[in-house]
Amino acid sequence: MQSLLESLYYGHVIPEEQLVPKDPMYRKKGRELSEKIQAWKKKLSSDEFAELEVLLDLQQQIQSMEITAAFTYGFKLGAVMIIEIHLDHGVGHIANHDDE
């Protein structure tokens, strides 16, 4: 079995593909969005709907960038926190403080 680091190196760890919110409303909201898009498809001409699809694609691209930024920031923040803990106190120091 590969380590996490090896899996990351070989491209087997792809957080974006594993991300499925556990919120029970997620699937419901997804269905609701699909239904609304289909309703607009019926209301608009094919040219107008194509323009709407371009707009929705742009929104999705922006959201993807925001999610990527949030992920990288969170990862860096977590790494800095771990470094700070080990540089300032070390694991042994933390264990001693828990007893106080």
N, C-alpha and C positions, 0 to 999 in steps of 0.2 A: 504494500500500500504506500502511495506517495505521501510525503509530508505536505502540509499546506503550502509551504514555500515552493516546493517542487511543482505542485499543482498550479500555483500562480504563475511560475516561470513558463510552464508548458501551455498556458492559456486555458486551463481547465476550470479555473475559478473566474466566473463572470457574474459579479453581483447583480448587474442589471437584469440578467436573465432569470435570476433566482428571486427577484423582488416581487412578491405578491402580498399586498397588505392583508393583514389578518382581521382588519375591521370588518364586521359582518355587513356593513353598508356598502362595501367596495363593489361587490358583484351587482347589487341592486342598482347602485349609481351607474355602473357600466351599462346595464340593460336600459336604464332610463335614458342615458346619453344616446345609445343606439336608436332607441325609439324616436327620440327628438330629431336626430339626424334624418331618419327615414321620413318623418313628417315634413321636414323642410325640403327634402328631395321631391316630395309630391307637390309642395306649394310653389317651388321655384322652377324657372325654366332650366334647361340643361346647362346653359351658359352661366346663369346665376348660381346654380348649385356648384358648378366647377369652381367659380370664384370663392364660394363658401369653403369648399374643400381646400383650396390654397390657403385660406385664412386659418382653417383648423390645423393644417400641416405646419404652418408657421408657429402657431401656439404650441403644438406638440414639440417642435424643435426647441423652442424657448424653455419649455418645462424640462426637457431632457438636459439642457445646459444647466438649469437650476438644480436639478437632482444630482448631476455630476459634481457641481460645485459644493453642494451640501455634503455629499459623500466624501469628497476629498478633504474638505475642511474638518469634518468629523473624524476622519481617519488620522489626519495630522494632529488634531487636538488631543485625541486619545494617545497617540505616540508621544507627544510632548508631555502629557500628564504622567505617563509611565516613566519617561526619562527623568522628569522632575522628582518623582517619588524615589527613584533609585539614587539619584545624585544627592538629594537633600537628606534622605533618611535611610535608605536601604531597606530591604525587606525585613531584616532582623529588628530594626528600630520600630517599624510599624507593629510587629508582633508584640513587642514589649509595651507599647502604648495601649494596646487593646486590653491588657491586664489591669491597667490603672483605673 
